[in-house]
Amino acid sequence: MEAPKIPGLFKSKGPKSFHFKPRYYDEQKERIAKRRAQIKRELVAEGKLDTSEKDLFNRLERRHRSHISYRKSAKKSNIRITMILIGLLIILFWLWNESGGIL
């Protein structure tokens, strides 16, 4: 015989599972990444690319990616500041006209 279940305020049903369904798949990007990895493996196997060159390549690639993301975020920030300033100027102009020229 099983003990009766007492209803409580805090019930634990256990962890929920996570199911990720990607919305976008870039086949070209994946092919480029696979090709780059293959070329790196071939160069290391042939001895044309040692670890210091590989590290240098990775650092340069990271720096390039971070520079591009910095430029994009800086551009978005400038646009946002410009829109805020335009909005404030419109509000100030409206208040100036409503008050008859006296703030």
C-alpha positions as CSV (number, residue, x, y, z in Angstrom):
1,M,0.0,0.0,0.0
2,E,1.3,3.4,-1.0
3,A,1.3,6.4,1.4
4,P,-1.3,9.1,0.5
5,K,0.1,12.1,-1.4
6,I,-0.2,15.4,0.5
7,P,-0.7,18.4,-1.7
8,G,2.0,21.0,-1.1
9,L,2.9,24.5,-2.2
10,F,6.3,23.6,-3.5
11,K,6.2,20.6,-5.9
12,S,9.3,19.6,-7.7
13,K,8.6,17.9,-11.1
14,G,12.2,17.6,-12.0
15,P,14.3,19.3,-14.6
16,K,12.8,20.1,-18.0
17,S,14.6,18.9,-21.1
18,F,16.0,21.3,-23.6
19,H,15.3,20.8,-27.3
20,F,17.0,23.3,-29.6
21,K,15.6,23.7,-33.1
22,P,17.8,26.1,-35.2
23,R,15.8,28.6,-37.3
24,Y,18.5,29.4,-39.8
25,Y,21.1,27.2,-41.4
26,D,23.9,28.7,-43.5
27,E,25.3,25.9,-45.7
28,Q,27.9,28.2,-47.3
29,K,29.3,29.3,-43.9
30,E,29.6,25.7,-42.8
31,R,31.3,24.6,-46.0
32,I,33.8,27.5,-45.6
33,A,34.5,26.5,-42.0
34,K,35.1,22.8,-43.0
35,R,37.3,23.8,-45.8
36,R,39.4,26.1,-43.6
37,A,39.8,23.3,-41.0
38,Q,40.8,20.9,-43.8
39,I,43.4,23.3,-45.2
40,K,44.8,23.9,-41.7
41,R,45.1,20.1,-41.1
42,E,46.8,19.7,-44.4
43,L,49.3,22.5,-43.8
44,V,50.1,21.2,-40.3
45,A,50.6,17.6,-41.7
46,E,52.9,18.9,-44.4
47,G,54.9,20.9,-41.9
48,K,54.2,24.2,-43.7
49,L,52.3,25.6,-40.7
50,D,53.7,25.2,-37.3
51,T,51.9,26.0,-34.1
52,S,53.2,29.6,-33.8
53,E,51.9,30.4,-37.3
54,K,48.6,28.7,-36.5
55,D,48.3,30.8,-33.3
56,L,49.1,33.9,-35.2
57,F,46.4,33.1,-37.8
58,N,43.8,32.5,-35.1
59,R,44.7,35.8,-33.3
60,L,44.5,37.8,-36.6
61,E,41.2,36.2,-37.4
62,R,39.8,37.0,-34.0
63,R,41.0,40.5,-34.2
64,H,39.4,41.0,-37.6
65,R,36.1,39.7,-36.4
66,S,36.1,41.8,-33.2
67,H,37.0,44.9,-35.3
68,I,34.0,44.3,-37.6
69,S,31.7,43.8,-34.7
70,Y,33.0,47.0,-33.0
71,R,32.4,49.0,-36.1
72,K,28.8,47.7,-36.4
73,S,28.0,48.4,-32.7
74,A,29.6,51.9,-33.0
75,K,27.5,52.7,-36.1
76,K,24.3,51.5,-34.3
77,S,25.2,53.6,-31.2
78,N,25.7,56.7,-33.4
79,I,22.4,56.2,-35.1
80,R,20.7,55.8,-31.7
81,I,22.2,58.9,-30.3
82,T,21.2,60.9,-33.4
83,M,17.6,59.7,-33.1
84,I,17.5,60.7,-29.4
85,L,18.8,64.1,-30.1
86,I,16.3,64.7,-33.0
87,G,13.5,63.6,-30.7
88,L,14.6,65.9,-27.9
89,L,14.9,68.8,-30.4
90,I,11.4,68.2,-31.7
91,I,10.0,68.1,-28.1
92,L,11.9,71.4,-27.2
93,F,10.6,73.1,-30.4
94,W,7.1,72.0,-29.6
95,L,7.3,73.3,-26.0
96,W,8.8,76.5,-27.3
97,N,5.9,77.1,-29.7
98,E,3.2,76.0,-27.1
99,S,4.5,78.4,-24.5
100,G,4.6,81.4,-26.8
101,G,8.4,81.6,-26.9
102,I,8.9,81.5,-23.1
103,L,10.1,78.3,-21.5
